[in-house]
């Protein structure tokens, strides 16, 4: 994904209400974004559970990745929860230059991120 604008959505688990709705929302929004934009959802869910979710919910425009084994993303981006069991709900927009252009950490895990701000940031990174 180097050289491409990327929106990364870290979620605690795809099998929860807000995470499911968030992932489906970004999947729907992906069709409205420039084709070079990449959207990635990362969770601690196991890959087979992610695949099941994506097939059942028709999520096909968002790349879904697991941080379950190495927890590398969570540690590097500082979103691994204190008990190190889940990722904190957060959004990162990475510009073409590889730098973070936008970030949002959602403190209440039952709250949605600011979709409008994240989408505006990824559109700006793509322009």
N, C-alpha and C positions, 0 to 999 in steps of 0.2 A: 504494500500500500504506500510505499515511499513516493513522495511527490504528488500524492493525492490528498485532498481534504478528507478528513475522517471524523465522524462523530462516534464517540465511544460512550455507550450507556452501560454502566455497571449496575447490576441489580442483585438483591439478595437471593431470590429464587424465582424461576419462571413459573413455578406452581403456586404462586400467591397472586391475589387479585390485582394489586397495583402493578406488580412486575409484568404480569400477563398483559394488562391493558397498555402499559408503556411500550412493551415490545411490539404489540400489534399496531399501536399508533405510529411508531417510527417506521414500521414496515409499510404502512399506508402512505406516509409522508415521503418515503424514498422515491416513489413514482413521480413526485412533483419536483424533485431536486435534479440538478445537472447530473448527467450520467457518470461523471468521474467521481462523484461523491460516494464515499464508502460509509456504511453504517454498520457498527459492530455492537452486539450486546454480549456482555461477559457476565457469567454467574459462576457460582460454585457447584451448580448442578452437574451431575455426571453427563457425559456426551450422549449416552443412549436416552436419557430423560429429556435432554434438549432436543434431540431428533424427534422423539415422540411428540413433544409440545409443538414443534415447528410443523410437523405433518398434520396434526390435529387442528391447528389454528391457521394453517395456510400461510405461515411466515416463510417467505421465499426471497425477499429483497434485502433482508438483514442477515449479516453473517453472525452466527451465534457460536461463541467460544466458551470453553470451560477453563476456569482457573483452579479447579479442584486439586490437581496433583501437586503442582509446584507453587501455587499461590503467588507466583511471580508478579502478575499484574497488580494484585492487591497490595503487595509490599512496596513495589516501585511507585505506585501512584498514591500510596498512603490511605487506601480505603478498605483495608482488611480490618474487620471489627475486632474489638479488644479480645474477645474470646477466640478469635481467628477461625471462626466457623463460616462466616459469610462476608460478602462484600457490601459496603455501605452504598446506598443508592446515590449515584453520582453521574455527572455528564462531563465529558471532556471533548472539546473540538480541537483537533490537531490540524494546523495549516499545512500547506504544501511544503513549507520549509522545515516541517517536523517539530515546530514549537507549539505549545499549548496556547490557543487563541481564546479559549473560553473554558471555564470550569464552574461547576455547581455541585455542591455537596448538600444533599437533602438530609437534614438532621432527624426529622420524623420519618421513619421508614414507611409509614402508612400514607405519606403524602406524595403526590406526583411532582416531578420536576417541572420547571418552567419551560414547557414545550416551545412556546413562541420565541423566547430568548435563545434557546438552543438551536432552533431552526434558523433564526436570523443569523446567528453566529456561523453556522455551517454554510449558509448561502453567501455570506460575506467572505468566508475562507475560500469558496469556490470561484469568486469573481476575480 
